[in-house]
């Protein structure tokens, strides 16, 4: 977003540069692995049903039930995979296989269609822009020191139509033949509870090779997975009885019998989630003729701003825009002015472009340390992770790193509220939005607000209707993932719009933004924001620019409307 007005979007041409860089980096990594390790002996295709000749998908699994086996067009044999990518789903198809640690593998496949991707989750990938006939993709990757499984994926791209894939190969030695399951964990007990969470502990299991993880179940639903012998299950409803068990799992995927069960009733609560409510338009000191925040506050009554953007200045060190000192500069001056006027700030980490901490910090603990520096510098009560683009949003390993880091800083800073902000379709979260929510649940990240960005999303002429539909789709996903009721799900939702004209020429007028605010108030959502206070000035016919909205409006009109959000 530094050199572009948009905060996010899936327009494919904006991704080509970063995808090419990612591919180059992956190739370099693969080469380094090949130099460091002996050649891959016993090379053979270890994928099952690689050419889909069985006539069924199994053991492949495709998102949104958008994958199917077809008889034409094929590359070899008589069958191939067809993935019907839609406007909201890339039709990702995956297969997980056993692999050996510290080993280089070669992944290949024949694909046909526009923007078809082949890769390994959390690692290297490659893609083709447009192929009217089958073309071959190849990429290599090296497994980690303790890695015993790898998830291979294929997917198309949003609104690019059906893609085809055939004769997929993963060449290298197969994984472990260990078939002995760990013993069952024992002495499961509850060590604490709140109105929305339960803390558990248990005695360690044993295994002939070693226990890799413990899976904590809420009834029959997997609630979270941890490496130690304690966990906190969050996202629960108040005054509700839950039953928990734990199973041990080894690196080969063998799973133990369940532990003893323990039943816990959560504490009574006031209902509807965390109680956190925030109206906080974005303010960016590095772009767009930044307004004096005191002026805006005095004119509108707004009390909070989302401060953009904290990035990596190198070595996993936080800085404003990746270049301005964390303290002592224009950003701190603005924050001091806001607080002097009785307001507060939520720094936003990430955004559409730039060198991001989530992607560049080497581990979740390192990322948590970087976030903590900002929390400590300003005594923060809340932080926002703006998770966008292919380096963070569309990288499931980086998603998990960010969520784990947020879980850590929340545990280390009692009362801290955590927000994640991400793109959406007109009907709700995309594939990667769904994965972000699912990973938040499995990690036990206890995120306070899931904020969608309903703009540059095909909203067209009905920005109110499509924004509401996207928020309702998010509510449905939160309910199904966390087991929440409507009120609790709404209370974990945020909306971050774009005032005036978007990059796609969607027009959110003051009247439409008022409708969106009123819908948010009536449904008691948690957060309302927009991009950005810098643009909250009229310039009818001015186009999409950094310091005004491109439409007719009074100065600070969107901020004034936002100030009326109470949740």
Secondary structure in CASP SS format (residue, H / E / C, confidence):
PFRMAT SS
TARGET T0000
AUTHOR 0000-0000-0000
METHOD secondary structure of the structure
MODEL  1
X C 1.00
X C 1.00
X C 1.00
X C 1.00
X C 1.00
X C 1.00
X C 1.00
X C 1.00
X C 1.00
X C 1.00
X C 1.00
X H 1.00
X H 1.00
X H 1.00
X H 1.00
X H 1.00
X H 1.00
X H 1.00
X H 1.00
X H 1.00
X H 1.00
X H 1.00
X H 1.00
X H 1.00
X H 1.00
X H 1.00
X H 1.00
X H 1.00
X H 1.00
X H 1.00
X H 1.00
X H 1.00
X H 1.00
X H 1.00
X H 1.00
X H 1.00
X C 1.00
X C 1.00
X C 1.00
X C 1.00
X C 1.00
X C 1.00
X C 1.00
X E 1.00
X E 1.00
X C 1.00
X C 1.00
X C 1.00
X C 1.00
X C 1.00
X C 1.00
X C 1.00
X C 1.00
X C 1.00
X C 1.00
X C 1.00
X C 1.00
X C 1.00
X C 1.00
X C 1.00
X E 1.00
X E 1.00
X H 1.00
X H 1.00
X H 1.00
X C 1.00
X E 1.00
X E 1.00
X E 1.00
X E 1.00
X C 1.00
X C 1.00
X C 1.00
X C 1.00
X C 1.00
X C 1.00
X C 1.00
X C 1.00
X C 1.00
X E 1.00
X E 1.00
X E 1.00
X E 1.00
X E 1.00
X C 1.00
X C 1.00
X C 1.00
X C 1.00
X C 1.00
X C 1.00
X C 1.00
X C 1.00
X E 1.00
X E 1.00
X E 1.00
X E 1.00
X E 1.00
X E 1.00
X C 1.00
X C 1.00
X C 1.00
X C 1.00
X C 1.00
X E 1.00
X E 1.00
X E 1.00
X E 1.00
X E 1.00
X E 1.00
X E 1.00
X E 1.00
X E 1.00
X E 1.00
X E 1.00
X E 1.00
X E 1.00
X E 1.00
X E 1.00
X E 1.00
X E 1.00
X C 1.00
X C 1.00
X C 1.00
X C 1.00
X E 1.00
X E 1.00
X E 1.00
X E 1.00
X E 1.00
X E 1.00
X E 1.00
X E 1.00
X E 1.00
X E 1.00
X E 1.00
X E 1.00
X E 1.00
X E 1.00
X E 1.00
X E 1.00
X E 1.00
X E 1.00
X C 1.00
X C 1.00
X C 1.00
X C 1.00
X C 1.00
X C 1.00
X E 1.00
X E 1.00
X E 1.00
X E 1.00
X E 1.00
X E 1.00
X E 1.00
X C 1.00
X C 1.00
X C 1.00
X C 1.00
X C 1.00
X C 1.00
X E 1.00
X E 1.00
X E 1.00
X E 1.00
X E 1.00
X E 1.00
X E 1.00
X E 1.00
X E 1.00
X E 1.00
X E 1.00
X C 1.00
X C 1.00
X C 1.00
X C 1.00
X C 1.00
X C 1.00
X C 1.00
X C 1.00
X C 1.00
X C 1.00
X C 1.00
X C 1.00
X C 1.00
X E 1.00
X E 1.00
X E 1.00
X E 1.00
X E 1.00
X E 1.00
X E 1.00
X E 1.00
X C 1.00
X C 1.00
X C 1.00
X C 1.00
X E 1.00
X E 1.00
X E 1.00
X E 1.00
X E 1.00
X E 1.00
X C 1.00
X C 1.00
X C 1.00
X C 1.00
X C 1.00
X C 1.00
X C 1.00
X E 1.00
X E 1.00
X E 1.00
X E 1.00
X E 1.00
X E 1.00
X E 1.00
X E 1.00
X C 1.00
X C 1.00
X E 1.00
X E 1.00
X E 1.00
X E 1.00
X E 1.00
X E 1.00
X C 1.00
X C 1.00
X C 1.00
X E 1.00
X E 1.00
X E 1.00
X E 1.00
X C 1.00
X C 1.00
X C 1.00
X C 1.00
X C 1.00
X C 1.00
X C 1.00
X E 1.00
X E 1.00
X E 1.00
X E 1.00
X E 1.00
X E 1.00
X E 1.00
X E 1.00
X E 1.00
X E 1.00
X C 1.00
X C 1.00
X C 1.00
X C 1.00
X E 1.00
X C 1.00
X C 1.00
X C 1.00
X C 1.00
X C 1.00
X C 1.00
X E 1.00
X E 1.00
X E 1.00
X E 1.00
X C 1.00
X C 1.00
X C 1.00
X C 1.00
X C 1.00
X C 1.00
X C 1.00
X C 1.00
X C 1.00
X C 1.00
X C 1.00
X C 1.00
X E 1.00
X E 1.00
X E 1.00
X E 1.00
X E 1.00
X E 1.00
X E 1.00
X C 1.00
X C 1.00
X C 1.00
X C 1.00
X C 1.00
X C 1.00
X C 1.00
X C 1.00
X H 1.00
X H 1.00
X H 1.00
X H 1.00
X H 1.00
X H 1.00
X H 1.00
X H 1.00
X C 1.00
X C 1.00
X C 1.00
X E 1.00
X E 1.00
X E 1.00
X E 1.00
X E 1.00
X E 1.00
X E 1.00
X E 1.00
X E 1.00
X C 1.00
X C 1.00
X C 1.00
X C 1.00
X C 1.00
X E 1.00
X E 1.00
X E 1.00
X C 1.00
X C 1.00
X C 1.00
X E 1.00
X C 1.00
X C 1.00
X C 1.00
X C 1.00
X C 1.00
X H 1.00
X H 1.00
X H 1.00
X H 1.00
X H 1.00
X H 1.00
X H 1.00
X H 1.00
X H 1.00
X H 1.00
X H 1.00
X C 1.00
X C 1.00
X C 1.00
X E 1.00
X E 1.00
X E 1.00
X E 1.00
X E 1.00
X E 1.00
X E 1.00
X E 1.00
X C 1.00
X C 1.00
X C 1.00
X C 1.00
X C 1.00
X H 1.00
X H 1.00
X H 1.00
X H 1.00
X C 1.00
X C 1.00
X C 1.00
X H 1.00
X H 1.00
X H 1.00
X H 1.00
X H 1.00
X H 1.00
X H 1.00
X H 1.00
X H 1.00
X H 1.00
X H 1.00
X H 1.00
X H 1.00
X H 1.00
X H 1.00
X C 1.00
X C 1.00
X C 1.00
X E 1.00
X E 1.00
X E 1.00
X E 1.00
X E 1.00
X E 1.00
X C 1.00
X H 1.00
X H 1.00
X H 1.00
X H 1.00
X H 1.00
X C 1.00
X C 1.00
X H 1.00
X H 1.00
X H 1.00
X H 1.00
X H 1.00
X H 1.00
X H 1.00
X H 1.00
X H 1.00
X H 1.00
X H 1.00
X H 1.00
X H 1.00
X H 1.00
X H 1.00
X H 1.00
X H 1.00
X C 1.00
X C 1.00
X C 1.00
X C 1.00
X E 1.00
X E 1.00
X E 1.00
X E 1.00
X E 1.00
X E 1.00
X E 1.00
X C 1.00
X E 1.00
X C 1.00
X C 1.00
X E 1.00
X C 1.00
X C 1.00
X H 1.00
X H 1.00
X H 1.00
X H 1.00
X H 1.00
X H 1.00
X H 1.00
X H 1.00
X H 1.00
X H 1.00
X H 1.00
X H 1.00
X H 1.00
X C 1.00
X C 1.00
X C 1.00
X C 1.00
X C 1.00
X E 1.00
X E 1.00
X E 1.00
X E 1.00
X E 1.00
X C 1.00
X C 1.00
X C 1.00
X C 1.00
X C 1.00
X C 1.00
X C 1.00
X C 1.00
X C 1.00
X H 1.00
X H 1.00
X H 1.00
X H 1.00
X H 1.00
X H 1.00
X H 1.00
X H 1.00
X H 1.00
X H 1.00
X H 1.00
X H 1.00
X H 1.00
X H 1.00
X H 1.00
X H 1.00
X H 1.00
X H 1.00
X H 1.00
X H 1.00
X C 1.00
X C 1.00
X C 1.00
X H 1.00
X H 1.00
X H 1.00
X H 1.00
X H 1.00
X C 1.00
X C 1.00
X E 1.00
X E 1.00
X E 1.00
X E 1.00
X E 1.00
X E 1.00
X C 1.00
X E 1.00
X E 1.00
X C 1.00
X C 1.00
X C 1.00
X C 1.00
X C 1.00
X E 1.00
X E 1.00
X C 1.00
X H 1.00
X H 1.00
X H 1.00
X H 1.00
X H 1.00
X H 1.00
X H 1.00
X H 1.00
X H 1.00
X H 1.00
X H 1.00
X H 1.00
X H 1.00
X C 1.00
X C 1.00
X C 1.00
X C 1.00
X E 1.00
X E 1.00
X E 1.00
X E 1.00
X E 1.00
X C 1.00
X H 1.00
X H 1.00
X H 1.00
X C 1.00
X C 1.00
X C 1.00
X C 1.00
X C 1.00
X C 1.00
X C 1.00
X C 1.00
X C 1.00
X C 1.00
X C 1.00
X C 1.00
X C 1.00
X C 1.00
X C 1.00
X C 1.00
X C 1.00
X C 1.00
X C 1.00
X C 1.00
X C 1.00
X H 1.00
X H 1.00
X H 1.00
X H 1.00
X H 1.00
X H 1.00
X H 1.00
X C 1.00
X C 1.00
X C 1.00
X C 1.00
END
